[in-house]
Amino acid sequence: MSAKILRLSDYRIDDGADDEIDLVTAVDVAIRDLREILLCWGTEIARQHAEECELMLRRAFSRFVADRLGPQ
């Protein structure tokens, strides 16, 4: 049996950079992340990667909404 080694960090952005990522880029990265997650579905790595992906999307969406609403 052979195993393919996945580099799940290929599309990861440093945690500090997540605050600066725009929504379109976040969606693009999430699509790639989801492809990788499906390859190792049911593993701890997939669960962790899904959590990171969700956090990135949530931060990008929050920033997008805040930018649209402006100062209140």
C-alpha positions in Angstrom: 0.0 0.0 0.0 1.4 3.4 -0.9 0.4 6.8 0.5 0.3 10.1 -1.1 1.8 12.8 1.1 -0.3 15.9 1.1 1.1 19.3 1.7 -1.9 20.9 3.4 0.0 24.1 3.9 0.4 24.9 0.2 -2.5 27.3 0.2 -2.4 28.4 3.9 -1.9 32.0 4.8 -0.2 33.0 8.0 -2.7 33.6 10.8 -1.8 37.3 10.9 -2.4 37.7 7.2 -5.9 36.3 7.4 -7.1 39.7 8.7 -5.9 41.3 5.4 -7.2 38.7 2.9 -10.0 39.8 0.7 -13.2 37.8 0.3 -12.6 36.7 -3.3 -9.1 35.4 -2.4 -10.5 33.6 0.7 -13.1 31.8 -1.4 -10.4 30.8 -3.9 -8.2 29.4 -1.2 -11.2 27.7 0.5 -12.0 25.9 -2.8 -8.5 24.5 -2.9 -8.6 23.7 0.8 -11.8 21.8 0.4 -10.3 19.7 -2.4 -7.4 18.7 -0.1 -9.8 18.0 2.8 -11.8 15.6 0.7 -8.6 13.7 -0.1 -8.0 12.9 3.6 -11.6 13.0 4.8 -12.2 11.5 8.2 -8.7 12.2 9.5 -7.6 14.5 12.2 -5.7 16.5 9.6 -8.8 17.0 7.6 -10.7 18.2 10.6 -8.0 20.7 11.6 -7.7 21.9 8.0 -11.5 22.4 7.8 -11.3 24.5 11.0 -8.6 26.7 9.6 -10.5 27.1 6.4 -13.7 28.1 8.3 -11.7 30.6 10.4 -10.1 32.2 7.3 -13.5 32.5 5.6 -15.2 34.0 8.7 -12.4 36.6 9.1 -12.5 37.6 5.4 -16.3 37.8 5.5 -16.3 39.9 8.7 -13.7 42.2 7.2 -15.8 42.5 3.9 -18.9 43.4 5.9 -17.1 45.9 8.1 -15.6 47.6 5.1 -19.0 47.9 3.5 -20.7 49.3 6.6 -17.9 51.7 7.3 -17.5 53.4 10.7 -20.6 53.5 12.8 
